[in-house]
Amino acid sequence: MIRQQLAEWVQQAALAAREAGALAFETLPEFEIETPRNPEFGDYATNLAMVLARQVRRNPREVAEIIRQHLPQATHAWIERVEVAGAGFLNFYLKPSWAGEVVRHILMQGERYGNLTLGAGKRVLVEFVSANPTGPLTLGHGRNAAVGDSLARILEAAGYQVEREFYINDGENSTQIRNFALSVLTRYKQLLGEPVEMPEDGYHGEYVKEIAQSIREQHGDSFAEGDPETVLKRFEQIAKQQMLAEQERDLADFGVRFDRWFSEQSLYDAGKVEETLNLLRERGYAYEHEGALWLKSTAFGDEKDRVLVRANGLPTYLAADVAYHRDKYERGYDLLINLWGADHHGYVARMKAAVAALGYDPDRLHILIYQLVNLFRGTEPVRMSKRAGEFITLREVIDEIGVDALRFFYLLRSHDSTLDIDIELAKEQSEKNPVFYVQYAHARICSIERTAAERGVPMPDWATTDLSVLTHPAEHALIKRLADLPDEIALAARHDAPHRLTAYALDVARAFHGFYTECRVLGAEPPLQAARLLLAQATRFVLARALGLLGVSAPERMEREESVE
């Protein structure tokens, strides 16, 4: 809130200086509003003068002074003084009354605090998870789900119209689905006592046996009779549907729901793949070579051209993916966001090239690559799943450490960084566990409010209570972080970075615990008690909002609640 307002005022000052002829520049460069490490240099500072100096060909300190002189009158409501310092920083010193007004503003906004108009109603499609329907969701898919869902929540808070989509990789030419079906069929026959071997590239997890057993229970012992190809298609359909149902159930339990489950096969059924290939031919970006159809992706910066249809006539995965993205663009979204695994890193350039070849703006497509997740028990790595065999399932980790802890840990780091999760730490009920630390701050505030009610202390009226008494350094440190929520949401939305909200929630919890240690709430002098109760309530609102954007609950009670004296 304060950073955003200061940025607007500084921008207005620079534009006013240009209008007055004091500064000559074409475009205002990007600049920062930051908190100085040393409080002597103010509450906030901006580097605008330094990044603008070269363009206006003036000394940065001179530029800073000119900007200071053109700051709008509105700054006087919050700003006590503005100083030029160092190489050209503008340092802002807030009035003592600012803190109370921030608290009042938060309580006035309530659950709406942090909502922005940044998106201006633009339509965004976030496509994430999109796991193959050949096995349970893995630990890695869980990270995809947490990042994608949290990003969607943040974009909605920032004013975008957001839709969530799961792309089902179920094309009729999918080798993986065919092998999966053959694996289930093999296990089914083995249940009947037939001496058949699993295919070399089959799926060996226990879940394949479970599906085979389910098919036998539902359809009896004659389900594999008939034409082999017809039988395989029969098993493919049932196995795929059972796997998708399990994936949808696991995601729902993880707090993730989709507006649409989009089938790759539907693109073939509707003739969209062939239409798209013809369009590429017409535009001159698809050509025949050695019996195959190629995308001329090098025309758009890719390192080499890519095969769309093999010489045997079978389309590659790319052909359907290009048709899928054409469908997305035709649905009229302003922004498309894809969240892909690390093994898709080399796929980004060809997909960007493909949409450009179709005549669409590739800058409207954001592709986020998330990195691997490693699971530990203390210092010992966890490598195998009891159910899946080769990988760790999302369900197993949810069952052991819970949705809240897992989602929070997934979002502790940027999606493009490798992530280590310690199961023992995630289960620990102590301040060492980051999700416990944040949730405990919220529960502690709820405990304060319950105790106040038990003592007959009513919650003060935020509109009339004197909040100017909030002058303690610990109070100001907490309020400054509360004021940052709108700015953090804006930055997370602009940079596709939901992990910023995790760091922010930890900062707020840290500031609250510091405030609680140094500042008595219940039992303080009545005017101060009233103001601090409202500050605690505002903190509760902010913590609940930040946790909600992460898909994490904000409990009112926790095991380690203690005296609020």
Backbone torsions as a table, in degrees:
resi	resn	phi	psi	omega
1	MET	NA	-52.4	-178.2
2	ILE	-70.9	-44.7	179.3
3	ARG	-59.0	-45.0	-178.6
4	GLN	-62.1	-43.3	-179.6
5	GLN	-66.8	-41.8	178.2
6	LEU	-62.4	-41.2	178.9
7	ALA	-60.1	-41.5	179.3
8	GLU	-65.0	-42.6	-179.3
9	TRP	-65.5	-42.1	179.8
10	VAL	-65.0	-40.9	177.5
11	GLN	-63.4	-43.5	177.4
12	GLN	-59.7	-40.0	-179.5
13	ALA	-64.7	-43.4	179.7
14	ALA	-64.1	-41.6	179.6
15	LEU	-68.1	-36.9	177.3
16	ALA	-65.4	-38.2	177.8
17	ALA	-65.2	-37.4	176.8
18	ARG	-66.8	-42.4	179.3
19	GLU	-61.8	-34.7	-179.5
20	ALA	-82.2	-4.6	180.0
21	GLY	84.4	8.8	-178.6
22	ALA	-81.6	-26.1	177.8
23	LEU	-135.0	138.8	-180.0
24	ALA	-118.1	109.9	177.0
25	PHE	-150.1	155.8	179.7
26	GLU	-88.0	-53.8	-179.2
27	THR	-127.3	144.4	179.2
28	LEU	-80.1	123.2	-179.5
29	PRO	-72.4	164.2	174.6
30	GLU	-66.4	141.3	179.3
31	PHE	-141.8	170.7	-175.5
32	GLU	-119.7	147.8	166.7
33	ILE	-113.5	115.4	-174.7
34	GLU	-129.0	166.0	177.2
35	THR	-97.7	117.0	179.4
36	PRO	-60.8	143.7	178.1
37	ARG	-66.6	-34.3	178.9
38	ASN	-97.6	116.2	-178.7
39	PRO	-57.5	-20.7	179.1
40	GLU	-63.8	-21.6	-179.1
41	PHE	-94.1	19.3	174.6
42	GLY	101.6	175.9	178.2
43	ASP	-83.9	-33.6	178.7
44	TYR	-142.7	158.4	178.7
45	ALA	-146.6	154.2	176.4
46	THR	-128.8	148.7	179.2
47	ASN	-103.5	15.9	-174.6
48	LEU	-55.3	-43.7	-177.1
49	ALA	-60.0	-37.3	-177.7
50	MET	-72.4	-38.1	179.7
51	VAL	-79.6	-16.2	179.4
52	LEU	-94.0	-19.0	-171.1
53	ALA	-56.9	-44.0	-177.5
54	ARG	-63.8	-40.3	-177.9
55	GLN	-65.9	-37.4	-178.5
56	VAL	-93.4	-3.7	177.8
57	ARG	56.2	49.1	178.3
58	ARG	-134.6	160.1	174.3
59	ASN	-63.7	134.6	-177.5
60	PRO	-54.7	-38.1	179.6
61	ARG	-67.0	-35.7	176.7
62	GLU	-65.2	-42.2	178.5
63	VAL	-62.6	-42.4	179.4
64	ALA	-60.8	-41.7	-179.8
65	GLU	-65.7	-39.6	178.0
66	ILE	-63.6	-43.9	178.0
67	ILE	-62.4	-42.6	179.7
68	ARG	-58.4	-41.8	-178.2
69	GLN	-68.5	-21.8	-177.6
70	HIS	-104.5	11.2	176.7
71	LEU	-62.8	139.4	-177.3
72	PRO	-66.7	158.4	-179.6
73	GLN	-60.4	-27.1	-177.1
74	ALA	-59.5	-23.1	-179.0
75	THR	-63.6	-23.9	-177.2
76	HIS	-65.4	-18.2	179.6
77	ALA	-66.5	-32.8	-176.4
78	TRP	-117.3	-30.1	-168.7
79	ILE	-96.3	126.0	177.6
80	GLU	-80.3	-43.0	176.9
81	ARG	-159.9	159.2	178.7
82	VAL	-129.1	130.3	-177.7
83	GLU	-125.8	147.0	171.7
84	VAL	-89.5	130.0	-175.0
85	ALA	-142.2	158.6	174.3
86	GLY	57.6	-135.5	-176.2
87	ALA	-80.4	-2.0	-179.7
88	GLY	140.8	20.6	176.0
89	PHE	-72.3	149.3	167.3
90	LEU	-105.5	116.3	-178.5
91	ASN	-102.2	130.7	-178.3
92	PHE	-108.7	130.7	177.7
93	TYR	-112.2	119.3	-175.7
94	LEU	-79.1	150.7	173.8
95	LYS	-70.0	151.6	177.9
96	PRO	-57.0	-29.6	-175.8
97	SER	-74.8	-12.7	-174.9
98	TRP	-60.5	-36.7	-173.6
99	ALA	-61.3	-47.8	-179.7
100	GLY	-63.0	-36.1	-179.2
101	GLU	-69.7	-32.5	175.7
102	VAL	-64.2	-46.3	178.8
103	VAL	-60.0	-44.1	-179.6
104	ARG	-62.1	-42.5	-179.5
105	HIS	-63.0	-43.3	179.9
106	ILE	-61.7	-45.4	-178.2
107	LEU	-68.8	-32.4	176.4
108	MET	-66.6	-40.8	-179.7
109	GLN	-74.3	-34.0	179.8
110	GLY	61.0	-131.3	-177.4
111	GLU	-67.1	-14.3	179.2
112	ARG	-84.5	-8.3	-177.0
113	TYR	-61.3	129.0	-178.1
114	GLY	102.4	-16.1	178.1
115	ASN	-65.9	139.3	-175.9
116	LEU	-127.1	166.1	173.5
117	THR	-109.7	17.9	-177.6
118	LEU	-53.4	-43.0	-177.2
119	GLY	-76.1	-18.0	178.2
120	ALA	50.1	35.1	177.0
121	GLY	75.2	8.8	179.4
122	LYS	-64.5	146.2	-176.8
123	ARG	-88.7	130.7	-179.6
124	VAL	-127.3	135.4	172.7
125	LEU	-111.4	120.3	176.6
126	VAL	-105.8	114.5	178.2
127	GLU	-105.2	119.8	-176.4
128	PHE	-148.4	169.4	-172.9
129	VAL	67.8	-77.5	174.5
130	SER	43.2	46.8	-180.0
131	ALA	-74.9	150.5	174.3
132	ASN	-63.7	140.3	180.0
133	PRO	-81.6	48.6	-177.2
134	THR	-120.7	5.0	-179.5
135	GLY	-175.9	170.7	178.0
136	PRO	-65.2	159.7	175.1
137	LEU	-66.5	140.1	-175.6
138	THR	-98.6	175.7	174.5
139	LEU	-56.9	-40.2	178.1
140	GLY	-65.9	-41.9	177.1
141	HIS	-59.6	-33.7	179.0
142	GLY	-62.3	-39.7	177.3
143	ARG	-64.3	-42.5	177.1
144	ASN	-56.9	-46.1	-178.1
145	ALA	-64.1	-44.9	-178.3
146	ALA	-64.3	-45.5	-179.3
147	VAL	-66.0	-47.6	-177.5
148	GLY	-63.1	-45.1	-177.9
149	ASP	-68.0	-42.3	178.8
150	SER	-64.9	-41.0	177.8
151	LEU	-61.6	-40.9	177.8
152	ALA	-61.7	-42.0	178.7
153	ARG	-62.8	-42.2	-179.2
154	ILE	-66.5	-42.9	178.1
155	LEU	-61.7	-38.6	176.6
156	GLU	-63.3	-42.4	177.8
157	ALA	-63.9	-28.9	-179.3
158	ALA	-84.5	1.7	173.3
159	GLY	100.4	12.2	176.9
160	TYR	-91.2	153.2	168.6
161	GLN	-90.7	114.3	-169.9
162	VAL	-114.3	136.5	170.4
163	GLU	-122.7	144.7	-178.7
164	ARG	-110.8	134.8	-175.9
165	GLU	-136.4	139.0	175.5
166	PHE	-112.1	122.2	179.7
167	TYR	-93.8	117.4	-178.5
168	ILE	-88.5	116.5	179.4
169	ASN	-81.9	78.2	-174.1
170	ASP	-126.1	30.5	179.7
171	GLY	-60.6	149.1	-174.4
172	GLU	-63.6	-19.4	-179.3
173	ASN	-99.5	14.0	-177.6
174	SER	-71.5	115.4	177.2
175	THR	-64.9	-36.3	-177.8
176	GLN	-64.2	-44.3	-178.8
177	ILE	-67.8	-37.4	178.4
178	ARG	-63.6	-43.3	178.8
179	ASN	-66.0	-36.2	177.7
180	PHE	-63.3	-47.2	179.0
181	ALA	-61.5	-40.6	179.6
182	LEU	-65.6	-35.3	177.5
183	SER	-65.5	-44.4	178.6
184	VAL	-64.5	-42.6	178.7
185	LEU	-60.7	-41.1	178.9
186	THR	-62.6	-45.6	179.2
187	ARG	-64.3	-35.6	177.9
188	TYR	-62.5	-46.7	179.2
189	LYS	-64.3	-37.0	178.3
190	GLN	-63.8	-36.0	176.6
191	LEU	-62.3	-28.5	178.7
192	LEU	-85.5	-0.2	177.9
193	GLY	89.2	9.8	179.5
194	GLU	-77.2	138.6	-177.6
195	PRO	-84.2	71.1	-179.1
196	VAL	-111.8	146.0	-179.4
197	GLU	-98.3	146.8	175.4
198	MET	-66.1	141.0	177.2
199	PRO	-61.1	151.7	-175.5
200	GLU	-58.2	-40.0	-179.7
201	ASP	-104.1	32.4	-179.7
202	GLY	-81.9	-179.7	-179.9
203	TYR	-103.5	124.5	-168.7
204	HIS	-108.6	3.1	-177.3
205	GLY	-68.2	160.0	178.6
206	GLU	-61.1	-27.3	-178.2
207	TYR	-62.9	-27.1	177.7
208	VAL	-67.4	-41.2	176.0
209	LYS	-63.6	-38.4	-179.7
210	GLU	-63.1	-43.1	179.4
211	ILE	-65.1	-43.8	178.8
212	ALA	-59.6	-42.8	178.7
213	GLN	-64.3	-39.9	178.5
214	SER	-62.8	-41.7	179.1
215	ILE	-63.8	-41.1	179.4
216	ARG	-64.3	-41.4	-179.5
217	GLU	-65.4	-35.9	-176.8
218	GLN	-84.2	-33.7	-170.2
219	HIS	-120.2	0.2	176.1
220	GLY	82.6	-165.8	-172.4
221	ASP	-96.5	3.3	-176.9
222	SER	-113.1	16.1	-174.7
223	PHE	-71.7	-17.6	-178.5
224	ALA	-98.0	11.2	-179.9
225	GLU	-86.8	144.0	177.7
226	GLY	122.1	-169.6	179.3
227	ASP	-58.2	128.0	-174.8
228	PRO	-54.1	-43.0	-178.3
229	GLU	-68.1	-39.0	177.7
230	THR	-65.2	-40.8	178.7
231	VAL	-62.5	-44.9	-178.5
232	LEU	-62.6	-41.2	178.0
233	LYS	-62.8	-38.1	179.1
234	ARG	-62.0	-46.9	179.6
235	PHE	-67.5	-37.4	179.2
236	GLU	-59.3	-46.0	-177.2
237	GLN	-64.0	-46.8	-177.7
238	ILE	-68.6	-44.8	-178.5
239	ALA	-62.3	-42.3	179.4
240	LYS	-62.0	-46.2	-178.8
241	GLN	-63.9	-39.8	178.4
242	GLN	-65.0	-39.0	-179.0
243	MET	-68.8	-40.8	178.6
244	LEU	-65.1	-39.2	178.9
245	ALA	-62.7	-40.1	178.1
246	GLU	-66.3	-43.2	178.8
247	GLN	-61.5	-44.1	-180.0
248	GLU	-63.9	-39.1	178.7
249	ARG	-64.8	-44.8	179.5
250	ASP	-63.4	-41.3	180.0
251	LEU	-66.8	-41.0	178.4
252	ALA	-61.8	-41.5	177.9
253	ASP	-66.9	-23.2	178.0
254	PHE	-88.2	3.9	177.8
255	GLY	83.0	20.6	-176.4
256	VAL	-120.3	123.5	176.5
257	ARG	-130.0	150.0	-176.2
258	PHE	-113.6	147.2	174.2
259	ASP	-75.7	-25.3	-174.4
260	ARG	-154.0	135.9	170.3
261	TRP	-108.0	109.1	-170.9
262	PHE	-100.4	120.8	-177.2
263	SER	-87.9	128.7	173.6
264	GLU	-58.2	-40.2	-177.7
265	GLN	-60.3	-30.4	-179.9
266	SER	-62.8	-27.3	177.7
267	LEU	-67.6	-39.6	177.0
268	TYR	-69.6	-43.7	-177.3
269	ASP	-61.9	-34.0	-178.6
270	ALA	-89.8	1.2	-179.7
271	GLY	74.1	15.7	-176.0
272	LYS	-71.3	-31.3	-178.9
273	VAL	-67.8	-48.6	-179.8
274	GLU	-64.4	-38.9	177.0
275	GLU	-58.6	-43.7	-177.6
276	THR	-67.3	-41.5	177.8
277	LEU	-62.9	-39.8	178.0
278	ASN	-65.1	-38.2	179.0
279	LEU	-63.8	-41.5	177.5
280	LEU	-63.4	-38.3	176.5
281	ARG	-62.1	-46.9	-178.6
282	GLU	-61.2	-35.2	-178.4
283	ARG	-83.7	-2.6	176.5
284	GLY	83.0	17.7	-177.7
285	TYR	-114.2	14.0	172.4
286	ALA	-134.1	134.3	-176.4
287	TYR	-144.1	156.2	179.4
288	GLU	-89.2	138.1	175.5
289	HIS	-155.8	123.5	179.5
290	GLU	53.4	39.8	175.7
291	GLY	82.4	-6.1	-179.4
292	ALA	-107.6	160.4	175.6
293	LEU	-102.8	128.1	-174.1
294	TRP	-116.2	145.9	170.5
295	LEU	-90.8	128.7	179.5
296	LYS	-82.0	66.4	-175.3
297	SER	-75.4	-19.2	177.5
298	THR	-64.6	-20.8	177.8
299	ALA	-66.7	-13.8	-177.8
300	PHE	-124.5	25.8	171.4
301	GLY	97.7	-3.8	177.7
302	ASP	-70.9	154.9	-174.7
303	GLU	-73.7	-23.1	176.3
304	LYS	-158.0	161.1	176.8
305	ASP	-70.8	156.1	-173.2
306	ARG	-122.4	146.7	-179.6
307	VAL	-78.9	130.3	174.5
308	LEU	-98.2	-42.9	178.0
309	VAL	-132.2	126.8	-178.0
310	ARG	-70.1	166.3	179.9
311	ALA	-62.1	-24.7	178.1
312	ASN	-81.8	2.7	177.3
313	GLY	91.1	-5.2	-178.9
314	LEU	-88.4	130.3	178.8
315	PRO	-70.0	150.1	174.5
316	THR	-83.3	172.1	175.6
317	TYR	-58.6	-33.6	-177.3
318	LEU	-60.4	-37.7	-178.0
319	ALA	-58.7	-47.5	179.0
320	ALA	-68.4	-38.0	-179.9
321	ASP	-63.9	-37.3	178.2
322	VAL	-66.7	-43.3	177.8
323	ALA	-62.7	-38.8	179.1
324	TYR	-63.2	-43.9	-179.1
325	HIS	-71.9	-31.2	172.6
326	ARG	-61.4	-42.6	178.1
327	ASP	-60.8	-40.6	178.5
328	LYS	-61.0	-49.1	-179.4
329	TYR	-61.8	-39.6	-178.6
330	GLU	-67.4	-20.5	177.5
331	ARG	-77.8	-4.2	169.4
332	GLY	85.9	22.4	177.8
333	TYR	-73.3	145.5	176.4
334	ASP	-80.3	-26.2	-178.0
335	LEU	-146.6	136.1	175.5
336	LEU	-115.6	131.2	177.9
337	ILE	-123.6	125.0	174.9
338	ASN	-113.3	137.4	174.6
339	LEU	-115.1	113.0	-174.2
340	TRP	-119.8	157.0	177.7
341	GLY	-75.7	166.8	-175.6
342	ALA	-61.3	-26.4	-179.6
343	ASP	-72.8	-6.8	178.5
344	HIS	-99.3	9.7	-174.9
345	HIS	-56.5	-42.6	-178.9
346	GLY	-73.6	-5.7	-177.2
347	TYR	-87.4	-14.8	-173.0
348	VAL	-64.1	-49.5	-175.6
349	ALA	-61.5	-40.8	-178.5
350	ARG	-70.3	-32.9	178.3
351	MET	-71.5	-40.2	175.3
352	LYS	-61.4	-41.4	178.8
353	ALA	-64.0	-39.5	-177.7
354	ALA	-64.2	-44.3	-178.8
355	VAL	-69.6	-32.9	175.9
356	ALA	-66.0	-39.8	178.8
357	ALA	-63.6	-29.6	177.7
358	LEU	-79.4	-7.6	178.5
359	GLY	95.7	11.9	179.6
360	TYR	-99.0	161.7	-179.3
361	ASP	-81.1	111.7	-178.8
362	PRO	-67.0	-18.6	178.8
363	ASP	-71.0	-15.9	176.0
364	ARG	-81.4	-3.2	178.1
365	LEU	-109.9	112.8	176.3
366	HIS	-103.0	122.5	178.4
367	ILE	-113.1	115.6	-179.8
368	LEU	-101.6	129.3	179.2
369	ILE	-105.0	118.6	177.8
370	TYR	-97.5	146.4	-175.6
371	GLN	-94.2	176.5	-172.5
372	LEU	-68.3	156.7	175.9
373	VAL	-117.7	131.3	176.6
374	ASN	-111.9	134.2	-177.7
375	LEU	-108.6	135.0	-178.6
376	PHE	-129.7	154.7	163.3
377	ARG	-114.0	97.6	-171.2
378	GLY	67.8	-113.9	179.2
379	THR	-103.0	-2.8	-176.4
380	GLU	-93.8	123.8	178.7
381	PRO	-69.2	143.3	175.0
382	VAL	-103.1	120.4	-170.9
383	ARG	-114.6	-29.8	-170.1
384	MET	-123.1	149.0	175.1
385	SER	-99.4	142.7	176.6
386	LYS	-68.3	-31.7	-174.4
387	ARG	-92.4	-41.5	-173.4
388	ALA	-93.1	-21.6	178.8
389	GLY	85.7	-76.0	-172.5
390	GLU	-82.1	-17.4	-174.8
391	PHE	-143.4	167.2	179.1
392	ILE	-94.0	130.1	-178.0
393	THR	-86.7	150.9	176.4
394	LEU	-60.9	-41.8	-177.0
395	ARG	-59.3	-42.2	-178.6
396	GLU	-62.3	-39.4	-178.7
397	VAL	-74.0	-39.3	175.5
398	ILE	-57.4	-47.4	-177.3
399	ASP	-62.5	-29.5	-176.5
400	GLU	-87.1	-42.2	-174.0
401	ILE	-115.3	-10.0	176.7
402	GLY	92.6	158.5	-177.1
403	VAL	-65.1	-47.7	-175.1
404	ASP	-58.8	-51.4	-177.7
405	ALA	-62.6	-42.9	-176.0
406	LEU	-67.3	-44.1	179.4
407	ARG	-62.8	-42.3	-178.8
408	PHE	-63.3	-45.4	-179.5
409	PHE	-65.2	-38.7	176.8
410	TYR	-57.9	-31.3	-173.6
411	LEU	-101.2	12.6	178.8
412	LEU	-72.0	-27.7	-178.0
413	ARG	-123.6	160.3	175.0
414	SER	-60.2	146.9	-177.1
415	HIS	-59.3	-24.5	-177.6
416	ASP	-91.0	14.5	175.1
417	SER	-114.2	141.7	174.5
418	THR	-62.8	142.2	-173.6
419	LEU	-122.7	132.4	173.3
420	ASP	-108.7	131.0	177.7
421	ILE	-119.0	125.1	177.1
422	ASP	-97.6	111.7	-177.9
423	ILE	-58.1	-42.7	-176.9
424	GLU	-64.4	-41.1	177.8
425	LEU	-65.8	-41.1	-177.9
426	ALA	-64.6	-24.1	179.4
427	LYS	-93.0	-12.0	-173.4
428	GLU	-71.3	133.7	178.5
429	GLN	-94.7	70.3	-179.4
430	SER	-153.9	171.1	-179.4
431	GLU	-65.2	-14.7	177.4
432	LYS	-69.1	-26.8	179.6
433	ASN	-85.6	113.7	-172.8
434	PRO	-60.8	-37.2	-179.4
435	VAL	-71.6	-37.8	175.4
436	PHE	-61.6	-41.9	-177.8
437	TYR	-58.8	-42.9	-179.3
438	VAL	-74.0	-47.2	-179.1
439	GLN	-63.3	-33.8	179.6
440	TYR	-65.8	-35.5	176.5
441	ALA	-61.5	-43.2	178.4
442	HIS	-64.6	-45.4	-179.7
443	ALA	-64.0	-35.5	179.2
444	ARG	-64.2	-39.8	177.9
445	ILE	-65.4	-42.0	177.2
446	CYS	-60.4	-37.1	178.2
447	SER	-65.4	-40.6	176.7
448	ILE	-60.0	-44.8	-178.0
449	GLU	-67.4	-37.6	177.3
450	ARG	-65.4	-43.6	-179.7
451	THR	-63.0	-41.0	177.7
452	ALA	-59.9	-44.0	180.0
453	ALA	-64.3	-39.9	178.6
454	GLU	-63.3	-30.8	-179.7
455	ARG	-88.6	3.3	179.3
456	GLY	78.3	19.1	178.2
457	VAL	-92.6	109.8	-178.3
458	PRO	-73.9	155.1	175.0
459	MET	-70.5	125.0	-177.1
460	PRO	-63.4	160.2	176.8
461	ASP	-83.0	117.8	-176.7
462	TRP	-64.5	-25.7	-176.1
463	ALA	-75.0	-27.6	-173.7
464	THR	-115.2	-14.5	-177.6
465	THR	-69.0	139.6	176.5
466	ASP	-75.1	109.6	-178.7
467	LEU	-101.0	2.9	179.4
468	SER	-71.0	-11.8	-179.7
469	VAL	-77.2	-6.1	179.0
470	LEU	-81.1	85.5	-174.8
471	THR	-122.0	-6.4	-178.3
472	HIS	-65.8	142.2	178.9
473	PRO	-54.3	-37.2	179.4
474	ALA	-67.9	-34.3	176.0
475	GLU	-65.9	-44.9	-179.0
476	HIS	-65.9	-38.2	178.8
477	ALA	-62.3	-40.6	178.9
478	LEU	-68.4	-45.4	-176.1
479	ILE	-65.4	-36.2	178.3
480	LYS	-62.7	-37.1	177.5
481	ARG	-72.3	-37.2	176.5
482	LEU	-60.8	-38.0	-178.5
483	ALA	-67.2	-18.6	-174.9
484	ASP	-83.4	-7.5	-174.6
485	LEU	-56.0	-49.4	179.5
486	PRO	-58.5	-39.1	179.7
487	ASP	-67.1	-38.4	179.0
488	GLU	-66.4	-38.9	177.1
489	ILE	-64.0	-43.0	179.6
490	ALA	-61.9	-44.8	-179.5
491	LEU	-66.8	-40.6	178.7
492	ALA	-63.9	-37.8	179.2
493	ALA	-70.2	-42.6	-177.7
494	ARG	-66.8	-34.6	-172.2
495	HIS	-109.7	13.9	179.7
496	ASP	50.3	52.4	-169.9
497	ALA	-133.1	73.2	-179.8
498	PRO	-63.5	-21.1	179.8
499	HIS	-63.3	-18.8	176.1
500	ARG	-60.9	-35.3	-178.9
501	LEU	-72.2	-29.5	175.4
502	THR	-66.7	-47.2	178.0
503	ALA	-62.4	-38.8	-179.9
504	TYR	-65.0	-45.2	179.6
505	ALA	-59.6	-40.6	177.0
506	LEU	-63.9	-40.2	178.7
507	ASP	-63.3	-43.5	179.5
508	VAL	-64.0	-44.5	178.5
509	ALA	-61.3	-41.9	178.9
510	ARG	-62.1	-44.5	-179.9
511	ALA	-66.0	-37.7	179.3
512	PHE	-67.5	-45.6	179.3
513	HIS	-60.0	-36.6	176.6
514	GLY	-65.7	-43.2	176.6
515	PHE	-60.9	-45.1	-176.7
516	TYR	-64.1	-35.0	179.5
517	THR	-69.4	-38.6	-172.5
518	GLU	-96.4	-19.2	-172.8
519	CYS	-125.3	115.5	177.7
520	ARG	-68.4	133.4	178.6
521	VAL	-98.0	-76.1	178.0
522	LEU	-74.7	130.2	-178.5
523	GLY	99.8	-6.9	174.0
524	ALA	-72.8	169.6	176.2
525	GLU	-54.2	140.2	-173.1
526	PRO	-46.1	-47.4	-179.8
527	PRO	-63.6	-39.0	-179.7
528	LEU	-72.5	-38.4	177.4
529	GLN	-59.9	-43.4	-179.5
530	ALA	-62.8	-45.5	-178.6
531	ALA	-65.3	-39.9	-178.7
532	ARG	-72.1	-32.3	173.8
533	LEU	-61.8	-40.6	179.0
534	LEU	-69.9	-36.5	176.0
535	LEU	-63.8	-41.9	177.9
536	ALA	-63.0	-41.6	179.4
537	GLN	-63.7	-42.3	178.4
538	ALA	-61.8	-38.4	178.1
539	THR	-64.4	-40.3	178.2
540	ARG	-60.9	-43.7	178.0
541	PHE	-58.4	-45.1	-175.9
542	VAL	-68.9	-42.9	178.9
543	LEU	-62.4	-44.2	179.5
544	ALA	-62.9	-38.8	-179.8
545	ARG	-67.6	-44.7	-179.6
546	ALA	-63.3	-45.1	178.7
547	LEU	-63.4	-39.0	178.7
548	GLY	-61.7	-38.0	178.1
549	LEU	-67.3	-22.3	176.7
550	LEU	-90.8	-5.8	-176.8
551	GLY	76.5	25.7	-177.5
552	VAL	-114.6	141.0	-177.4
553	SER	-75.6	159.5	177.3
554	ALA	-118.4	87.1	-174.4
555	PRO	-68.2	148.9	178.1
556	GLU	-90.8	-19.1	178.4
557	ARG	-135.9	143.0	174.6
558	MET	-141.0	162.9	-172.4
559	GLU	-60.4	-32.3	-172.5
560	ARG	-95.4	20.9	177.3
561	GLU	-56.7	143.5	-176.1
562	GLU	-136.3	-179.4	179.4
563	SER	-58.3	140.0	179.2
564	VAL	-100.2	14.6	177.5
565	GLU	-65.8	NA	NA
